[in-house]
Amino acid sequence: MKITVTTSDLACVESALLALPFSSSELKKEGTTRLAAFGIELQVLHDFKADAGEVAVLYGQNANGSALRIALLGLGESVTLDDWRKAARSFASRAVDMKIEDIALDCSGIEALAVTTGHCVATLAAAFVEGCYGGSYRFDRLKSGKLDTKGSGEKSKGIAELLLRVNIGAVEECEKGAAEGRVVGSCQQMARDLVNLPGNYLQAVDIATAAEGSGKLYGYDVTVFHKKEIESLGMGGLLAVNKGSHHPPAFIILDYKPQGKVEKVVALVGKGVTFDSGGISLKPSENMGEMKSDMSGAASVLGAVEAAARLRLPLHIVGLIPATDNMPGATAQQPGDVITTYSGITVEVGNTDAEGRLILADALSYGKEKFEPDVIIDIATLTGACIVALGYAVAGFFSNNDKLADDIFQAGQQSGEKVWRLPLWDLYAEQIKSEVADVNNTGGRGAGTVTAAKFLEKFIDGHTNWAHIDIAGPSFSPKGTGKVNGGTGFGVSLLLEVLKKLVE
């Protein structure tokens, strides 16, 4: 997407679709004057209420301007950053539906909006651009005529050009924000593409290939351990989950080192289960196809590391992705098996569908030992219990550090990827005790999200600045829950905002 910031007179802006944003109060105070300047019949105000995300497209009445169509864009009553981002998504989505490739936005009021929302012009510009990427996203590359898994064939055209018309005093900040929004938006799209690829098109090696391509393009190192190396390392968790598969596992390390002073070393760990059948503890068949999304954590980590590299954050960031599928083959691990993880901790497998925590256990221990990070954050589609607790819009998270927990919560507010902290109390550890091993990988039905976090906590070797984010709900939109179903890219923007806070 080409993004241009201009100070041209609004009447001279050439675009197939020009958006005029209005809050509800602005529509009442200024609507008549602003619409009249474009020759728009005022009767439209009977139908357009400026609700957040509302779009009204008008035709044939823009005699005083160069835009072919005018879109009235609603921002809601008390405009928030979320309302602004929602409006961007709605605007871009409508444009794509209309097969419009060049759009424009009147940002004349962005400085006033910055005062109203409490966010700077750069933040607003970034959020709008990111929202346009999100709203314009479509995944159709596996349809006939567009079949291409490598990314080199024809895809949906989407939005080719976005023009932001601002007053001269806002140009620099708007350009800065738009550039960041472009990075975040494109990284989210990359993550969504990976999540939306089904299991027969995406295996562990394919995630590794995507990571290597990203690292080569944006200047960070990628190391891939294959099955023999994983066996040599003694990663019993990853190997156990992979036992029933025809496809080999991979352990992928993304290593971004900035030039100059390094503020902190941060390890991001992402669950990369490319398809989760549940293994011997087989899942119900209904909607099992959505389990292609069980590598959303891996996609989020890859997107966040790429974004950090492109934005040149002054952090040493290590991304750790254990990747495999989880299948019920003749050689698959069985309930009751006892495995030895990379750390040496033994695990009784109470349920083979609690596989994500097994591969994360190896990655967490390896990352702590090899890189001695100041901060460890793992992100995973870990438990259905988290969806029961918080639904599909919000992720649950745990942390043993209050400052890190606050950073993650505030990052969620800033990015629009909302999170809610859950307890990490020691009393929950009782549920995952084992009679035959050091720990059991499941704690029963009650508090399943919490017991999963308590399990992971055992593999950080006493690290005091760790967080676990469960994105089972918001990482994937099931059929019928929205206009565009599938992978959401949730976690990319959240993690990036956390990383930015770590250098403040």
C-alpha positions in Angstrom: 0.0 0.0 0.0 1.4 3.4 -1.0 0.7 6.0 1.6 1.0 9.7 0.8 0.6 12.7 3.2 -0.4 15.9 1.5 -1.4 19.4 2.3 -3.3 20.0 -1.0 -6.6 21.8 -0.9 -9.3 19.2 -0.2 -11.2 20.1 -3.4 -8.0 19.2 -5.3 -7.6 15.7 -3.8 -8.1 13.2 -6.5 -9.3 9.9 -5.3 -11.9 7.2 -6.1 -13.3 7.6 -2.5 -12.7 10.5 -0.2 -13.7 10.1 3.5 -15.0 12.9 5.6 -14.8 11.9 9.2 -17.4 13.1 11.8 -18.0 12.5 15.4 -21.6 12.7 16.4 -21.2 16.1 17.9 -19.2 17.4 14.9 -22.0 16.2 12.6 -24.5 18.3 14.6 -22.3 21.4 14.7 -20.5 21.4 11.4 -22.3 18.8 9.2 -24.4 21.2 7.3 -21.5 23.6 6.4 -19.0 20.8 5.5 -21.4 18.9 3.4 -22.7 22.0 1.6 -19.1 22.8 0.6 -19.1 19.5 -1.4 -22.5 20.1 -2.9 -23.9 17.2 -0.9 -27.7 17.2 -0.3 -28.4 17.7 3.4 -31.1 15.1 3.4 -28.3 12.5 4.0 -28.2 13.7 7.6 -31.5 12.0 8.2 -29.8 8.6 7.7 -26.2 9.1 8.7 -25.7 9.3 12.5 -21.9 9.2 12.7 -21.8 6.0 14.8 -18.3 4.6 15.2 -17.5 2.7 12.0 -20.6 3.9 10.1 -19.9 4.6 6.4 -22.3 6.3 4.0 -21.1 6.5 0.4 -22.5 9.3 -1.8 -22.4 9.6 -5.6 -22.7 12.3 -8.2 -22.9 15.3 -5.8 -19.2 16.3 -5.5 -19.3 19.1 -8.1 -16.8 21.2 -6.1 -14.1 18.5 -5.8 -11.9 16.0 -7.6 -12.9 12.9 -5.7 -15.2 10.5 -7.6 -17.2 9.6 -4.4 -17.6 10.9 -0.9 -17.8 8.7 2.1 -19.1 10.0 5.4 -17.2 8.2 8.1 -18.6 8.0 11.6 -16.3 8.2 14.7 -18.9 7.9 17.4 -19.9 10.3 20.3 -16.9 10.5 22.6 -14.1 9.5 20.1 -11.6 7.0 21.4 -8.5 5.4 19.7 -10.6 2.3 19.3 -13.3 4.2 17.5 -10.8 5.8 15.2 -9.3 2.4 14.4 -12.7 0.9 13.9 -13.6 3.7 11.4 -10.5 3.0 9.4 -11.3 -0.7 9.2 -14.9 0.0 8.1 -13.7 2.5 5.5 -11.1 0.2 4.0 -13.4 -2.8 4.0 -16.1 -0.8 2.2 -13.6 0.3 -0.4 -12.4 -3.3 -1.0 -16.0 -4.5 -1.4 -16.5 -1.8 -4.0 -13.3 -2.8 -5.7 -11.8 0.7 -5.1 -8.0 0.7 -5.0 -7.2 4.4 -4.1 -8.8 6.1 -1.1 -8.3 9.3 0.7 -9.0 10.7 4.2 -9.6 14.3 5.2 -7.3 14.6 8.3 -7.7 18.3 8.6 -9.1 17.8 12.2 -6.4 15.3 13.3 -4.7 17.8 15.6 -8.0 18.6 17.4 -8.7 14.8 17.5 -5.3 14.3 19.2 -6.4 16.7 22.0 -9.8 15.0 22.3 -8.5 11.4 22.5 -5.3 12.2 24.4 -3.1 10.5 21.8 -0.6 12.3 19.6 -1.0 12.9 15.8 1.6 10.2 15.0 -0.3 7.6 17.1 -3.6 8.5 15.3 -2.0 8.3 11.9 -0.4 4.9 12.7 -3.7 3.5 14.1 -5.7 4.7 11.0 -3.1 3.1 8.6 -3.0 -0.1 10.6 -6.8 -0.1 10.6 -6.9 0.2 6.8 -4.6 -2.8 6.4 -6.9 -4.7 8.7 -10.1 -3.7 7.0 -8.8 -4.4 3.5 -7.4 -7.8 4.3 -8.9 -10.8 2.4 -7.6 -14.3 2.2 -8.5 -15.8 -1.2 -5.2 -17.1 -2.6 -6.3 -20.7 -2.4 -9.3 -20.1 -4.7 -9.1 -21.3 -8.3 -7.2 -18.8 -10.5 -5.3 -17.5 -7.5 -3.9 -20.8 -6.1 -0.5 -19.8 -4.7 1.1 -20.8 -1.4 4.4 -19.1 -1.9 3.1 -15.6 -2.2 4.2 -14.9 -5.7 0.9 -15.3 -7.6 -2.1 -13.1 -8.0 -3.8 -11.9 -4.8 -6.7 -9.7 -3.9 -5.7 -6.2 -5.0 -7.0 -4.5 -1.9 -6.0 -0.9 -1.3 -3.2 0.2 -3.5 -3.0 3.8 -2.3 -4.0 5.8 0.7 -3.8 9.5 0.8 -4.0 11.5 4.0 -4.8 15.2 3.7 -3.5 17.2 6.7 -2.8 20.8 7.6 0.8 21.8 7.2 1.6 21.7 11.0 0.7 18.0 11.2 2.7 16.7 8.2 5.8 15.5 10.0 4.0 13.6 12.8 1.5 12.2 10.3 4.2 10.9 8.1 6.0 9.3 11.0 2.9 7.6 12.3 1.8 6.4 8.8 5.2 4.8 8.3 4.9 2.9 11.6 1.3 1.9 10.8 2.4 0.5 7.4 5.0 -1.7 9.1 2.6 -3.0 11.8 -0.3 -3.4 9.3 1.8 -5.4 6.8 3.2 -7.6 9.6 -0.3 -8.4 10.8 -1.3 -9.3 7.3 1.7 -11.7 7.0 0.7 -13.3 10.3 -2.9 -13.7 9.2 -1.8 -15.3 5.9 0.2 -17.9 7.9 -2.7 -18.6 10.3 -5.2 -19.0 7.4 -3.1 -21.5 5.5 -4.6 -25.0 6.2 -2.5 -27.9 7.6 -1.9 -29.4 4.1 -0.2 -26.2 3.0 1.6 -25.2 6.3 3.9 -27.4 8.3 6.7 -26.7 10.6 9.2 -26.4 7.8 7.0 -23.8 6.1 7.0 -21.6 9.2 10.8 -21.9 9.2 10.9 -20.9 5.5 8.7 -17.9 6.2 11.0 -16.8 9.0 14.1 -17.2 6.9 12.6 -15.1 4.2 11.6 -12.4 6.7 15.1 -12.4 8.3 16.8 -12.1 5.0 14.7 -9.1 4.0 14.8 -7.2 7.3 18.2 -7.9 8.7 17.9 -10.4 11.5 19.3 -13.9 11.9 17.2 -17.1 11.7 18.4 -20.5 12.9 16.4 -23.6 12.3 16.9 -26.8 14.3 15.6 -29.9 12.5 14.6 -33.2 14.0 18.1 -34.7 14.6 19.2 -31.5 16.2 16.1 -31.3 18.4 16.8 -34.9 19.4 20.4 -34.0 20.3 19.1 -31.1 22.4 16.8 -33.4 24.3 13.6 -31.5 23.7 11.3 -34.2 24.9 8.2 -32.1 24.8 8.4 -31.1 21.2 9.5 -34.6 20.1 6.6 -36.2 22.1 3.9 -34.0 20.4 5.5 -34.8 17.0 5.5 -38.6 17.5 2.3 -39.2 15.6 3.1 -37.0 12.7 4.3 -37.8 9.2 6.0 -34.3 9.2 9.2 -33.4 11.1 9.2 -30.8 13.8 11.3 -27.6 13.7 12.7 -25.3 16.4 13.1 -21.8 15.0 15.1 -19.0 16.5 14.7 -15.5 15.4 17.6 -13.3 16.6 17.3 -9.5 16.1 20.2 -7.4 17.3 20.1 -3.6 16.9 23.0 -1.4 16.0 24.3 0.6 18.9 23.3 0.3 22.5 21.0 -2.5 23.5 18.4 -1.6 26.2 17.3 -5.1 27.1 17.3 -8.7 25.9 13.7 -9.9 25.4 12.6 -13.5 24.6 9.3 -14.0 22.8 8.1 -17.6 22.6 5.3 -18.5 20.3 3.4 -21.8 20.1 3.6 -23.3 16.5 1.2 -26.2 16.3 0.3 -26.1 12.6 -2.7 -28.4 13.1 -4.1 -29.8 16.4 -6.2 -32.9 16.1 -5.8 -33.4 19.9 -3.7 -36.5 19.2 -4.9 -39.7 20.9 -7.2 -37.5 23.1 -9.0 -36.6 19.8 -11.0 -33.4 19.6 -14.6 -33.4 18.5 -14.9 -33.3 14.7 -17.1 -30.2 14.6 -15.1 -27.1 13.7 -11.8 -29.1 14.0 -10.7 -27.4 10.8 -10.2 -24.2 12.7 -7.3 -25.9 14.5 -5.1 -24.8 11.7 -5.0 -21.6 13.8 -3.1 -23.3 16.6 0.1 -21.7 15.4 -1.2 -18.2 15.9 1.3 -17.6 18.7 4.2 -18.4 16.3 2.7 -16.1 13.7 2.4 -13.3 16.2 6.0 -13.7 17.3 7.3 -13.7 13.8 5.2 -10.6 12.9 6.4 -8.8 16.1 10.1 -9.6 15.5 9.9 -8.5 11.9 8.1 -5.2 12.9 10.7 -4.5 15.6 13.5 -5.1 13.1 11.9 -2.8 10.5 11.4 -0.1 13.2 14.9 -0.6 14.5 13.9 -0.9 18.2 17.0 -0.7 20.5 16.3 -4.2 22.0 17.9 -7.5 21.5 14.9 -9.6 20.6 14.9 -13.4 20.4 11.9 -15.2 19.0 11.6 -18.9 19.8 9.1 -21.0 17.8 8.7 -24.7 18.5 6.7 -26.0 15.6 4.9 -29.3 14.8 1.4 -30.7 14.2 -0.4 -32.9 16.7 -1.7 -36.1 15.1 -3.1 -39.4 16.4 -0.9 -41.7 14.4 0.2 -45.3 15.4 3.3 -43.9 17.0 1.7 -41.0 18.8 2.3 -40.3 22.5 -0.4 -41.8 24.7 -2.2 -40.5 27.8 -0.2 -41.8 30.8 3.1 -41.5 29.0 6.0 -39.8 31.0 8.3 -37.6 29.0 11.5 -35.8 29.9 11.7 -32.2 28.7 14.7 -30.1 27.8 15.0 -28.8 31.3 15.1 -32.3 32.8 11.7 -32.0 34.4 9.5 -35.0 33.8 5.9 -34.7 32.7 3.0 -37.2 33.0 0.9 -36.7 29.9 -2.7 -36.7 31.3 -4.1 -35.5 28.0 -2.4 -35.4 24.6 -4.6 -32.4 23.7 -2.7 -30.4 26.2 0.2 -30.4 23.8 1.0 -26.7 23.4 2.4 -26.4 26.9 4.7 -29.4 26.2 6.4 -27.7 23.3 6.4 -24.3 25.0 8.1 -25.9 28.0 11.2 -26.8 25.9 11.3 -23.4 24.3 11.0 -21.5 27.5 13.8 -23.5 29.2 16.1 -23.2 26.2 15.5 -19.5 25.9 16.2 -18.8 29.5 19.4 -20.9 29.5 20.9 -19.8 26.2 20.0 -16.1 26.0 19.6 -15.0 29.7 16.8 -12.6 28.7 15.7 -9.7 30.9 12.1 -10.4 29.9 10.3 -13.5 28.8 6.9 -13.4 27.1 5.2 -16.5 25.7 2.0 -16.2 23.6 -0.2 -19.1 22.6 -3.6 -20.4 21.6 -3.4 -22.5 24.7 -6.8 -23.2 26.3 -10.4 -23.3 25.4 -11.1 -22.4 29.0 -9.8 -18.9 28.2 -12.5 -18.5 25.6 -15.1 -19.6 28.2 -13.7 -17.0 30.6 -13.1 -14.0 28.3 -14.8 -14.7 25.0 -13.4 -14.1 21.5 -12.4 -10.5 21.9 -10.0 -10.5 24.8 -6.9 -12.5 25.7 -6.1 -13.7 29.2 -2.6 -13.2 30.6 -0.5 -14.0 33.6 2.7 -12.5 34.9 4.9 -12.9 38.0 6.0 -9.2 37.6 3.5 -6.4 38.3 5.4 -3.8 36.2 5.5 -6.2 33.2 1.8 -6.9 33.8 1.0 -3.2 33.7 3.0 -2.7 30.5 1.1 -5.6 28.8 -2.3 -4.3 29.9 -1.5 -0.7 28.8 -0.1 -2.1 25.5 -3.5 -3.8 25.0 -5.3 -0.5 25.5 -3.0 1.3 23.1 -3.1 -1.4 20.4 -6.7 -2.3 20.7 -5.7 -5.9 21.3 -7.3 -6.1 24.8 -5.9 -8.4 27.5 -7.0 -9.2 31.1 -4.8 -10.4 33.9 -5.7 -13.6 35.6 -4.3 -15.0 38.9 -1.1 -17.0 39.2 -1.6 -18.1 42.8 0.4 -21.2 44.1 -2.8 -22.9 45.2 -3.5 -23.8 41.6 -0.3 -25.8 41.4 -2.0 -28.5 43.5 -4.1 -29.4 40.4 -1.1 -30.4 38.3 0.7 -32.6 40.7 1.6 -36.1 39.5 2.1 -39.3 41.3 4.6 -40.7 38.8 6.4 -37.6 37.4 7.4 -34.2 38.4 4.2 -32.6 37.0 1.1 -33.5 35.0 0.3 -31.6 31.9 -3.3 -31.1 32.8 -5.2 -30.1 35.9 -8.7 -31.1 35.1 -11.7 -29.0 34.0 -11.6 -26.3 36.7 -9.4 -23.2 36.1 -7.9 -24.8 33.0 -6.3 -21.5 31.8 -4.7 -20.9 35.2 -3.3 -24.5 35.6 -1.8 -24.2 32.1 0.0 -21.1 33.1 1.2 -22.7 36.4 2.6 -25.6 34.3 4.6 -23.1 32.1 5.8 -21.3 35.1 7.8 -24.5 36.1 9.9 -24.1 33.0 11.2 -20.6 33.4 13.8 -21.6 36.0 12.8 -18.9 38.5 12.9 -16.0 36.1 11.2 -13.0 37.8 10.1 -11.1 34.7 7.8 -13.5 32.7 4.4 -13.3 31.2 2.1 -15.8 29.5 -0.6 -14.6 27.1 -3.4 -16.9 26.1 -4.8 -15.8 22.7 -7.1 -18.8 22.1 -10.1 -16.5 21.7 -9.1 -13.4 19.7 -6.5 -15.1 17.4 -9.2 -16.5 15.1 -12.7 -15.4 14.1 -14.9 -18.5 13.7 -17.5 -18.6 10.9 -20.4 -16.4 11.5 -18.7 -14.0 14.0 -17.7 -11.3 11.5 -17.5 -10.2 7.9 -14.0 -11.7 7.4 -13.5 -14.9 9.3 -10.2 -16.6 10.1 -6.9 -15.4 11.5 -6.9 -11.9 13.0 -3.2 -11.2 13.5 -3.9 -10.6 17.2 -0.7 -10.3 19.1 1.5 -8.6 16.6 0.6 -5.0 17.6 0.2 -6.0 21.3 3.7 -7.4 21.5 5.2 -4.5 19.5 3.6 -2.0 22.0 5.1 -4.0 24.9 8.5 -3.9 23.3 8.2 -0.1 22.8 7.3 0.3 26.5 10.4 -1.7 27.5 12.6 1.0 26.0 10.7 4.0 27.5 
